[in-house]
Amino acid sequence: MSTAQISCADAGAVEGGPSQWLPPQSGAFETDASSVVPLIADGDFAPVAEDLGVWDAWPIQDPAGYPAVLAGGGTLWMALGAPHFDDPDKRHHHARIHLLLKRGGDWTHLGPAMPDGFSPGSREWSGSAVLDAETDIVTLYFTATGRRGEGEPTFLQRMFRARATLAQGQTPSLTDWRDLDEVIVRDPAHYMASESGTGTIGTIKAFRDPAYFLDPRDGRSHLLFAASAADAASEYNGVVGIATAEDASLDTWRIGPPIVTACGLNNELERPHVVYHAGLYYLFWSTQRHVFNPDDVTGPTGLYGMVSDNLISGWRPLNATGLVFANPAEAAAQSYSWLVMPDLRVTSFVDNWGEDQAPDAARRFGGTFAPDLRLVLENDRAGLIPS
């Protein structure tokens, strides 16, 4: 039995507990033509704004998960954004959620989504947003990281809900921000405190990335999120958590135990989200090579996932290993933070792109949207449709 299997067992993944993401039985995460992202070249992307780099992005969606179409055409998106830095990792200390308009294939930057001083964090990290078309109310679920006014940035992560009114028109806007509330409160029996890790890339602990999902089977609303298991035997203790709305107003949420654990294998299962397709639930997350346990099987930076007949349990890895697709070996960090839409279109951002880089070269941070991808799903198999 591998180290990862022992750690998962010690962490409490027993009958009735979370589904386990285990190392491949073959000893490797294998890729073929349908599981490798095409190489991104210079002409494949363009900035959304010259003075802003963006990364994790999500549409203002309708309840079913599709980008909500505005009355005047186009869709609104949110993305983490910050000014450009010589060290791209510094952007995480300055991240705010920005509002973007996509119309006719062109992007327009509309500025920060929330007003200055509204968020309770020192910066804002990923989430999701839902539009009620009858009232034009947008509900944003997001991660407030740190605390407003702190000197040195901390890695406390709390998940909040806020509402705004969408003013539609040639240049839409979000007005009257209100109803700020910490909707998912950490359960210490299942989830480690997010500030327990260090600030070193790859060791940060998670309690973040709330992703809204309306279950078409029973009409219940859920939030999937990235977290770290409490009392795990391994420091590689990434899990996917879930919270469920207890009222029709979506004001009260009940946090549940993790539904998937990677204890012993991987530290961060980032931006988890669910797509319901052909009668099955598909759970996806992004992760990077450097957050795998180096003492066990290491996977590539890519999109991973599981499939189940049940939202809460019974998850089994797609393609037998969980790997859906990876960046090409010659540009292993070219894109990241993949989000799968209900129509199986996949969006992400351009990270450290280009294949002609020396080992000591400065990072080439793209800071904009990567070319869209498209998935094909069939039972327990998933792959890319050739572009």
C-alpha positions as MATLAB code, in Angstrom:
seq = 'MSTAQISCADAGAVEGGPSQWLPPQSGAFETDASSVVPLIADGDFAPVAEDLGVWDAWPIQDPAGYPAVLAGGGTLWMALGAPHFDDPDKRHHHARIHLLLKRGGDWTHLGPAMPDGFSPGSREWSGSAVLDAETDIVTLYFTATGRRGEGEPTFLQRMFRARATLAQGQTPSLTDWRDLDEVIVRDPAHYMASESGTGTIGTIKAFRDPAYFLDPRDGRSHLLFAASAADAASEYNGVVGIATAEDASLDTWRIGPPIVTACGLNNELERPHVVYHAGLYYLFWSTQRHVFNPDDVTGPTGLYGMVSDNLISGWRPLNATGLVFANPAEAAAQSYSWLVMPDLRVTSFVDNWGEDQAPDAARRFGGTFAPDLRLVLENDRAGLIPS';
ca = [
       0.000    0.000    0.000;
       1.330    3.450   -0.927;
       2.053    6.310    1.465;
      -0.961    8.166    0.088;
      -3.318    5.259    0.816;
      -2.085    4.961    4.394;
      -2.497    8.712    4.935;
      -6.019    8.723    3.520;
      -7.032    5.860    5.760;
      -5.537    7.582    8.787;
      -7.399   10.772    7.885;
     -10.733    9.006    8.219;
     -11.646    8.107    4.637;
     -13.682    5.078    5.661;
     -17.039    3.614    4.712;
     -19.435    6.513    4.283;
     -16.600    9.059    4.237;
     -15.196   11.072    1.340;
     -14.189    9.409   -1.887;
     -10.421    9.010   -2.192;
      -8.270   10.279   -5.019;
      -5.392    7.795   -4.977;
      -2.173    7.475   -6.990;
      -2.564    5.635  -10.311;
      -2.177    1.885   -9.998;
       0.105    2.002  -13.035;
       2.491    4.266  -11.140;
       2.108    7.236  -13.505;
      -0.366    9.816  -14.766;
      -0.269    8.914  -18.443;
      -1.275   11.275  -21.260;
      -2.251   10.792  -24.886;
      -3.270   13.138  -27.692;
      -6.723   13.741  -26.204;
      -5.318   14.748  -22.818;
      -2.710   17.362  -23.787;
      -3.576   21.051  -24.219;
      -2.364   22.550  -27.530;
       0.748   24.690  -27.236;
      -0.110   28.368  -26.746;
       1.777   30.732  -29.074;
       2.174   34.511  -29.063;
      -0.703   35.117  -31.470;
      -3.172   32.952  -29.559;
      -4.115   35.523  -26.911;
      -4.434   39.246  -26.225;
      -4.618   41.273  -22.982;
      -8.027   42.390  -21.718;
      -6.407   45.639  -20.518;
      -2.858   46.930  -20.937;
      -2.440   47.865  -17.261;
      -4.067   44.775  -15.752;
      -3.206   41.099  -15.563;
      -6.087   38.701  -14.956;
      -6.205   35.051  -13.977;
      -8.945   32.956  -12.287;
     -12.178   33.881  -14.088;
     -15.871   32.960  -14.008;
     -19.006   34.223  -15.754;
     -21.958   35.833  -14.078;
     -24.065   32.776  -14.724;
     -27.687   31.814  -14.794;
     -28.742   29.294  -12.114;
     -28.056   26.394  -14.495;
     -24.434   27.466  -14.875;
     -24.428   29.052  -18.344;
     -23.086   32.606  -18.808;
     -26.115   34.893  -18.422;
     -26.795   36.827  -21.638;
     -27.425   40.544  -21.143;
     -30.461   42.318  -22.580;
     -28.174   44.228  -24.966;
     -26.169   41.144  -25.850;
     -22.891   39.958  -24.422;
     -21.985   38.421  -21.078;
     -20.399   39.674  -17.878;
     -17.409   37.958  -16.321;
     -15.438   38.319  -13.148;
     -11.713   37.642  -12.859;
      -8.979   38.123  -10.313;
      -6.837   41.027  -11.438;
      -3.821   43.075  -10.372;
      -1.224   45.376  -11.935;
       1.733   43.717  -13.629;
       4.724   42.873  -11.411;
       8.242   41.723  -12.271;
       7.497   38.722  -10.043;
       4.046   37.483  -11.150;
       3.492   35.698   -7.831;
       3.193   39.098   -6.135;
      -0.173   39.520   -7.833;
      -1.766   37.257   -5.205;
      -1.076   39.908   -2.541;
      -2.933   42.556   -4.577;
      -5.772   40.545   -6.088;
      -9.191   42.083   -6.533;
     -12.219   40.787   -8.390;
     -12.638   42.766  -11.615;
     -15.698   43.035  -13.843;
     -15.329   42.329  -17.560;
     -17.787   42.659  -20.444;
     -17.514   40.186  -23.318;
     -19.415   41.269  -26.412;
     -18.830   40.042  -29.943;
     -15.597   38.356  -28.939;
     -14.111   41.577  -27.505;
     -13.343   42.237  -23.855;
     -13.957   45.518  -22.003;
     -12.546   46.063  -18.532;
     -15.179   47.691  -16.289;
     -13.051   48.083  -13.163;
     -13.202   46.375   -9.754;
     -16.490   44.557   -9.201;
     -16.934   45.646   -5.587;
     -16.333   49.167   -4.247;
     -13.250   50.037   -2.239;
     -13.558   49.061    1.422;
     -16.523   46.717    0.919;
     -14.707   43.387    1.099;
     -13.598   42.309    4.600;
     -10.297   40.909    3.314;
      -6.991   42.525    2.397;
      -7.505   40.972   -1.043;
     -10.113   38.981   -2.926;
      -9.725   35.463   -4.295;
     -11.896   33.216   -6.460;
     -15.602   32.492   -6.339;
     -18.715   32.408   -8.518;
     -21.661   34.675   -9.326;
     -25.309   34.046  -10.202;
     -27.864   36.365  -11.834;
     -31.577   36.309  -11.038;
     -32.971   37.453  -14.390;
     -36.349   38.468  -12.908;
     -34.877   40.908  -10.373;
     -31.475   41.717  -11.937;
     -29.870   40.810   -8.618;
     -26.381   39.328   -8.830;
     -25.223   37.144   -5.955;
     -21.457   36.838   -5.625;
     -19.805   34.091   -3.588;
     -16.117   34.874   -3.073;
     -13.050   34.333   -0.927;
     -11.947   37.169    1.356;
      -8.270   36.540    2.081;
      -6.551   38.187    5.035;
      -8.262   40.990    6.907;
      -8.886   44.508    5.725;
      -6.164   46.852    6.977;
      -3.628   44.192    7.959;
       0.043   45.139    7.602;
       1.646   41.949    6.361;
      -0.647   39.792    4.227;
      -1.939   36.695    5.988;
      -3.498   33.612    4.437;
      -6.737   33.522    6.402;
      -9.468   32.574    3.911;
     -13.174   33.115    4.539;
     -16.063   32.596    2.130;
     -18.608   35.399    1.808;
     -21.802   36.158   -0.051;
     -22.682   39.632   -1.327;
     -25.453   40.974   -3.543;
     -25.611   43.793   -6.069;
     -28.099   45.115   -8.614;
     -27.201   44.782  -12.278;
     -27.773   48.001  -14.207;
     -28.021   46.916  -17.826;
     -27.240   49.132  -20.758;
     -24.481   49.796  -23.258;
     -22.020   49.724  -20.353;
     -23.497   47.521  -17.609;
     -22.542   47.995  -13.976;
     -23.126   46.470  -10.548;
     -24.650   48.875   -8.032;
     -25.928   48.944   -4.451;
     -23.621   46.290   -3.004;
     -25.163   44.832    0.147;
     -25.940   41.693    2.188;
     -22.306   40.870    2.935;
     -22.263   37.689    5.006;
     -19.851   34.860    5.799;
     -22.032   32.075    4.412;
     -19.677   29.113    4.923;
     -18.157   28.943    8.385;
     -15.352   26.425    8.844;
     -16.174   23.200   10.693;
     -12.945   22.365   12.599;
     -13.955   18.704   12.839;
     -13.405   18.351    9.092;
     -11.412   21.343    7.829;
      -8.015   22.722    8.852;
      -7.694   26.439    9.551;
      -6.570   28.116    6.336;
      -3.911   30.168    8.151;
      -2.230   26.970    9.377;
       0.035   26.727    6.339;
       2.894   28.970    5.320;
       2.962   31.637    2.648;
       5.347   29.596    0.522;
       3.899   28.656   -2.853;
       2.712   25.043   -2.685;
       2.228   24.914    1.089;
      -0.722   27.313    1.490;
      -3.745   25.654    3.071;
      -7.191   26.168    1.578;
     -10.661   27.250    2.594;
     -11.712   29.081   -0.552;
     -13.151   29.147   -4.093;
     -16.934   28.780   -3.510;
     -18.531   27.513   -6.743;
     -22.323   27.588   -7.057;
     -24.132   24.508   -8.348;
     -27.897   24.026   -8.720;
     -28.689   20.318   -8.684;
     -31.136   19.689  -11.535;
     -32.394   16.509   -9.877;
     -33.846   18.090   -6.735;
     -33.456   21.856   -7.201;
     -31.163   22.273   -4.196;
     -28.331   24.817   -4.233;
     -24.782   23.901   -3.245;
     -21.379   25.527   -2.979;
     -18.311   23.429   -3.733;
     -15.026   24.670   -2.277;
     -11.331   23.863   -1.898;
     -10.149   23.008    1.599;
      -7.573   21.147    3.679;
      -8.453   18.155    5.838;
      -8.282   18.473    9.613;
      -6.159   15.967   11.554;
      -4.717   14.349    8.423;
      -1.642   12.176    8.766;
      -0.019   13.888    5.763;
       0.729   17.542    5.085;
      -0.593   16.846    1.568;
      -4.194   17.053    2.677;
      -6.271   18.705   -0.035;
     -10.016   18.014   -0.100;
     -13.166   19.190   -1.860;
     -15.859   20.406    0.518;
     -19.536   21.167    0.054;
     -22.164   23.400    1.647;
     -25.918   23.220    0.997;
     -28.510   25.996    1.163;
     -31.177   25.379    3.780;
     -33.679   27.995    2.603;
     -35.056   29.262   -0.691;
     -33.540   32.705   -0.102;
     -30.051   31.128   -0.034;
     -29.248   33.012    3.166;
     -28.508   29.980    5.358;
     -25.964   27.349    4.370;
     -25.054   24.085    6.093;
     -21.462   22.971    5.706;
     -20.925   19.250    5.133;
     -17.891   16.976    5.381;
     -15.536   16.643    2.392;
     -16.820   14.710   -0.603;
     -13.360   13.993   -2.078;
      -9.992   13.712   -0.335;
      -6.479   13.672   -1.774;
      -4.806   13.118    1.585;
      -1.245   11.908    1.107;
      -1.287   12.693   -2.621;
      -1.925   16.404   -3.201;
      -2.101   19.628   -1.184;
      -4.505   21.752   -3.260;
      -7.605   20.821   -5.264;
      -8.283   24.327   -6.545;
     -11.530   25.814   -7.842;
     -13.601   22.601   -7.648;
     -16.886   22.737   -9.559;
     -19.572   20.347  -10.785;
     -21.177   19.903  -14.201;
     -24.252   17.673  -14.632;
     -24.041   15.876  -17.977;
     -25.948   12.923  -19.457;
     -27.375   11.984  -16.068;
     -24.037   12.000  -14.224;
     -22.244   14.444  -11.953;
     -18.754   15.479  -13.060;
     -16.489   17.122  -10.495;
     -13.456   19.041  -11.794;
     -10.539   20.796  -10.112;
      -7.185   22.285  -11.130;
      -3.882   21.403   -9.520;
      -0.176   21.926  -10.149;
       2.773   19.581  -10.257;
       4.509   21.212   -7.303;
       1.644   20.514   -4.876;
       1.785   16.738   -5.342;
       3.513   14.722   -2.629;
       7.066   14.256   -3.983;
       7.314   10.949   -2.079;
       4.528    9.439   -4.183;
       3.313    9.652   -7.778;
       3.551   13.200   -9.124;
       1.070   14.366  -11.737;
       1.360   17.210  -14.262;
      -0.229   20.625  -13.923;
      -3.686   20.134  -15.368;
      -7.410   19.631  -14.981;
      -8.468   16.618  -12.942;
     -11.868   15.156  -12.172;
     -14.177   12.458  -10.937;
     -17.630   11.216  -11.907;
     -20.514    9.913   -9.803;
     -24.182    8.985   -9.881;
     -24.528   10.907   -6.600;
     -23.406   14.422   -5.727;
     -22.262   13.577   -2.209;
     -20.576   10.191   -2.537;
     -19.404    7.451   -4.857;
     -16.908    9.549   -6.815;
     -14.585    7.594   -9.111;
     -11.654    9.059  -11.073;
     -12.091   10.005  -14.703;
      -9.826    8.109  -17.093;
      -8.931    5.772  -14.187;
      -6.373    8.265  -12.772;
      -8.372   11.498  -12.442;
      -6.298   13.335  -15.066;
      -8.543   14.972  -17.677;
      -5.848   16.931  -19.507;
      -2.458   18.534  -18.896;
      -0.316   21.286  -20.335;
       2.203   20.118  -22.934;
       5.539   18.925  -21.524;
       7.429   21.669  -23.376;
       5.284   24.380  -21.706;
       4.199   22.676  -18.498;
       2.831   25.841  -16.850;
       1.407   27.628  -19.893;
      -2.190   27.792  -18.608;
      -4.137   27.165  -15.430;
      -7.379   27.486  -13.475;
      -9.660   25.665  -15.891;
     -13.423   26.125  -15.576;
     -15.762   23.711  -17.358;
     -19.107   25.143  -18.509;
     -22.315   23.092  -18.837;
     -21.808   23.015  -22.642;
     -18.335   21.502  -21.968;
     -16.478   24.594  -23.131;
     -13.416   25.178  -20.927;
     -11.898   28.542  -20.063;
      -8.571   29.269  -18.347;
      -5.816   31.893  -18.217;
      -2.389   32.161  -19.823;
       0.280   31.650  -17.179;
       3.969   30.932  -17.911;
       3.678   30.435  -21.653;
       6.164   29.673  -24.418;
       8.483   26.765  -25.104;
      11.685   28.621  -25.978;
      12.705   29.489  -22.415;
      16.054   28.902  -20.756;
      15.941   27.235  -17.311;
      16.866   30.514  -15.586;
      14.644   32.767  -17.728;
      12.177   35.175  -16.132;
       8.581   33.993  -16.089;
       6.429   34.932  -19.054;
       3.130   35.642  -17.308;
       0.358   35.987  -19.898;
      -2.248   37.386  -17.506;
      -5.210   37.034  -19.845;
      -7.677   34.469  -21.175;
      -6.255   31.379  -22.848;
      -7.885   29.936  -25.971;
     -11.054   28.042  -25.137;
     -10.999   24.247  -25.090;
     -13.829   21.761  -25.480;
     -14.361   18.513  -23.610;
     -16.038   15.285  -24.525;
     -17.497   13.243  -21.648;
     -18.721    9.676  -21.863;
     -19.398    7.847  -18.618;
     -16.005    7.550  -16.845;
     -13.975    8.928  -19.758;
     -13.045   12.506  -20.559;
     -10.871   14.098  -23.200;
     -10.279   17.126  -25.372;
     -11.965   17.668  -28.719;
      -9.216   18.559  -31.216;
      -9.231   22.245  -32.153;
];
